[in-house]
Amino acid sequence: MTALISPLPPDARLATSAARLAARHQGTYSVETVQRLLADSYTRLAAHARIRAPT
């Protein structure tokens, strides 16, 4: 299985994902909550990742 690498840096990907999820869950979660949850998840996953994304 080949993983697709996004040309966007992690911060840009997180911002794009946060905007999409916030729009999807508008009225349930604030944009700030979605951003915090994504950033926390990314940080926790990156701390234990065996494969590092190019910077």
N, C-alpha and C positions, 0 to 999 in steps of 0.2 A: 504494500500500500504506500503510495506517495503522498506526503503531506504538501499542501499548497502553502507557499510562503507569501504573505501579503507584502507588497512594497511599502506599506505604511509602517512607521515606527510604532512601538507598543503604545505610547501615549495617544497617538492619532487613532489607532485602532480602538483603544478604550473609549475615546471621546465619541467615535462613530457608533460604537456599540451602545454606549450610554444614551446617546440621543435617540437611537432606534428603540431601545427598551423603554425609555421614559415616555416616548410617544405612544408606545403600545399599552403601557400601564398608566396612562394619564388619568388623574383623579384618584388613583390608588397609592402611587408612590411619587414623591417629588423627584425632580431631576437630580438634586443633590444627594438624595438617598441612593439612587441608582448608581451615581458616580462613585460614592463611597464604597458601596458593596462590590462593584467591579474592581476598583483599585485594591481593596482588601483581598479579594479573591486572587487577583493577578499576583500581588505581592506574596501571598502564602504559597501559591503554586510555583512561582519563580524561585522561591527559597529552597525548594526541594527538587527542582527539575534536574534531570540528568542530561538533557539536551538544552543547550543555550541558543537563543535566537541571535543572529548576527546583529551587531550594533552599528 
